[in-house]
Amino acid sequence: MDVVLEPADNARLANLCGQFDEHLRQLEQRLGVEINNRGNQFRVIGEKESAQAAVSILKELYAATAQERIRRETVHLSLQQSAVAATLAGNDAAGETEGIVIPTREGRVRGRGPNQRRYLHNIAGHDLNFGIGPAGTGKTYLAVASAVAALNRDAVRRLVLVRPAVEAGERLGFLPGDMAQKVDPYLRPIYDALYEMLGFERVSRLLEHGVIEVAPLAFMRGRTLNEAFIILDEAQNTTIDQMKMFLTRIGFGSKTVVTGDITQVDIPRPQRSGLRDAVDLLRDMPGVSFTFFTAADVVRHPLVQRIVTAYEQRDPAEESKR
């Protein structure tokens, strides 16, 4: 399949191809095609669907060269958005849903790849949603983006951000300060997403007025949360009783998103993760959505994807020894 990229511009073509054509090799490896070029004329050799995807990504990236420097991460994200790339990675549901676009202070947030797009659709259409998968798949970030969008359009009156205060293996000891200061370190990823989408000053103002509430999971007991967007992050570190307590806090007009990675449980054994238990118990319940992410959905550094895959493929017998 041949394509000519216009306008012909040597600087932009060099930006597109990368040093020693590393960006072209990245596309070849992921899509299973061969890419040759002479100037702005490119030939892609491979299966029809894969070749079409490569041509589409080349056009998209070349258009981007007018405004930005193309990096390996840029190519990786473009591949993540390709339905063909997702299919090659084993995601049979690629292209199932159209993308939801969420406007934020820094631009527009959209799902990269079919699983993230399905996740956003599930959040929009269900009152209780579970996003489960490895680090770097956008579970928390997209949940926060959906929460901010709901607040901005007055669909909810406040955001409630919850996380179990469990250390990842370390013993941090006594933490000084008031309750907010003690809990803040555990909620840093959520704060970072809020600052990006709303700005530091507005987040500070909303926190001061109670429109955004940050709380440890233990503080949810006895409450009923109406007209709120509630996010429980790192839910793999809840016990079964804590998860039951949290899920029964949902009030009228509220939407809840529970995120976690069941492969990174930090609660003491032999306690069973409340997230894993909820998956087994609620998976077929009407009105509840589950989105399961895999290594193919990782949108961080490409090395993270390979690391996640390595852990997923660990011999179960070896894993049982841990």
N, C-alpha and C positions, 0 to 999 in steps of 0.2 A: 504494500500500500504506500503510495507516494503522497507527499504533502510539501507545499512550498510555504514557508513562513514569511509573511510580509509585515512591515517593510524590511528589506535586507539591511541589516545593521551589524557590523562585525562585533562591536562591543556587546550588544544584546545577545548575539548568538553565543559568544564566549561565556556570558553570564548564564545562559540557558544550559549549555553543555557541561559547565563546571571544569575544574582543573583536571586535565587528562581525561576529559569526557566522563567524569565520575557520575554525573547526574544521569547520563544516558545509560551507563552500566547499571545504575540503580534501578532504572525502569526495566531494563532487560531482565535483570535477575528476578524482580518481583512479578513481572507479567509473562515471562517465558517467551520473549520475542528477541529479534536482532534488529538493531537500529544503526543505519549507516547514513552519513550525510556528507554533502559537498556544498559548503556555503550554507545558504538558507534552504537547500533542497534536501529533504529527508526521505529515506525509504525504510519502512518498517516491515519486517518479515516475520510471519508467525500465524497462529490461528486467527481467523477473521475477527472474532470478538475481542481477543487480546490486542490485536493490531489496531483495531478501532479505538480501544481504550487508550493505547499508547499515543495515538495521533491526537486524541482529544486532550490528553494531559499535556502533550508538547505544545499545543495551541494555547492552552490555559496558562502554562508557565511562561511561554514567550510573551503573552500579553502582560503578564506580571513583571517581566523584565523592564518594562518602561518606567516602573516606579520603585522597584525594590531589587535587592540582591538575592539571587536564588541560592539557597543553601540545601544541604542534604535534608534538613528538617522540613523545608518547604516542599520538596519532592515527596517526602514521606507522607505529609498531610494531604497532598493532592492524591496520592495513591489510596489513602484511607477513604477519601470521598468517592473513589471509583467503585461502582457496583461490581465491575468485573474483578477488580483486585480482591474485593471481599469474597466473591464466589470462589476465586482461586485459593483463598485462605480457608475455605470450608464453610462459609456462611451462605447457606442455601436461601436465606430470606432476603438476599441483597435486592435493593430496589423496591422492597415491598411497600414502603411508605414514602410520601413526599416530605420534603423538609419543612420544618417549622423554623421560622426566623424570629429571634428575640432581640429587640433593640436594646442596647445598653449605652452607657456613657462613652465607652471606648469603641463603639461600633456595633456590629450585629453578630449575635451568637447563633450558630446553627450546628446541627449534628453533622459530624464528620463520619460518614459511613452509615450503612443501614441500621446497625444496632443503636447508635446514638440517636438517629432520627426516630426510630421506633420508641426509644426511651422518652423522648420529648413528647411524642404523640400519646404515649401511655400516661404521662404526667398530666397532660392537658385533658385527658378523657376519663381519668379515674381519681377517686378520693384517696385511695391508699396505693402507694407504688413502692416496689422494691427494685433497687438497682444493685446488682451483685456481680462482682468481678474483680480482677486484679488492679493494682495501682496503675494510674496513668490512663484509664479508660474514660475519664470525664464524668464519672458518676456524681461526685459532689459538685463540681463546677456547673454542670448543666442543671442540677437541682437548684443551686443558688440562683442561676440565671432565670429559671422558671419562677422562683419565689420573688425575685426583684420585679419581673414583668407583671406578676399578679398584684404586687403592691402598687406599682406605678399606675395600673389601670383600675385601682380600687376594688379589685376582686376579693381582696382580704384586707383586714385592718392592721395586721402586724405579722412579723416574721418571728418564729421561735426556733432557735438553733440549739440543738441538744447533742451532747456527746458523752459517752461514759468516760469517766476520769480513770483510765487504766493505763499504766505505763507499759511500753513495749519491751518487757523483759527487764528493764533497768529498775532500780529503786531510787527514785529522785529525792526521797526524804521530805522534810518539812519545806513547804513553799510559803514565803512571806506574803503579806498583803491581804486585802479583802477577798470576798468570794470570787468576784469578777477577775481579779488579778490571778487567783489560784487556778481558775478554769481556763483563762486565756490561752496558755501554751497548748492546751489540748485542741483548741478550736482555731488555731492559726490558719489552716487551709481555707476555712470558711471565711475568716476575716479578710484574707488576701483576695478572695473572689469578690467579696462585697466592696472592698476598696477599689478594685478595678472597675466594677460596674457602676458604682454610685459615687465614688470619690471619698476621700478621707473625711472631709468636713461634714458631708451629708450623713455618712455612716455614724460619725460621732454624735451628731445632732439627733438622729433617730434612736440611737442607743440611750441618749440622755432622756428622751421623752418616752421611752418604753415601747416605741413602735417596732424596734428590733430588740429582741430579748435573747440573751445568751445564757444558757444554764446547764449545769451538770444533770445527768439523767435522774439522779436521786431526787432532785427538786421537782420532778413532774408528778410525784405521788400526791393523790388527793385533788388534783386539778382537772378541770374540763376546759379545753381550748376551743372556743368558738371563733369563727371568721378569722382563722389564722392559717398561715402556711408554715408547716412544721417539718423540719429536717432533722432526722436522727442519723448522724454520721458515725462511722466506725462501729456499726451495729453488731459486728461479729463478736464484740467484747461485752455484750449484754448476756446476762443469764436468762434462763427461760422465764423466771418470775419477773425480771425487769422488763423483758420484751412484752409480756402480757400486760404489765402495768402501763407501759408506754402506749401500746396500741389502744387501750381502753380510755385514753385521755382525749381521743378525737371527738370534737364537738361539731355542731351544725355549722355548715358553711366553711368547713376547714378542709385543707388538702395536706396530705402527709407523704413525705418521701423518706424511705429508709435505705441507707446505703451501707455497703460493707463488703469485705473480702473474706469468705469463709476459710481461706487457706492461711490467714494470718490472725489466728485467735490468740489473744494474750491473757485471757482469764485463766486462773489456775485449774489444772486438771484435777479430778476427772469431770468437772462441771461441763455440761454441754452448752454450746453456743446457742443463745436465744434466736439468733438469725437463722442458723441451720434448722432449728426446730420449727421456726415460723414458715420456712420454705416447705417443709414436709407437711405442716398442718394446714396452711392457707393457700397452697399453690392452685387449687382448683376452685377456690371460692369466688363467686361472682362479685364484681366490683373491685377486685384486687388485681393489680398488674404486677408481673415479674419480668424484668429485663436482665438477661444473663450475658455478661460481657466475657470476652476471651482475649488472649494475647493479640489476636488480629485487630482488636479495637484500640490498642494502646496508641496514644497520640503524643507521647513524650519522645525522648531520644530513641532512635531505632534500636539501640542496644537494650533498652528497657523491655521492648517486645521480645527480644531473643532470650533475655533473662527469665521473663515470665514463662515463656514456652519451655525452657529448660526445667523449671520447677514443676510445671504441669505434667511434663513427661517423665518425671522421676518414677522409678520403679516403686509400685505400691508396697512391696515387701520391704524395701529400703526405708520408705517413709514411715512404716509402722514401727521401726526401731527407734524413732525419735521420741 
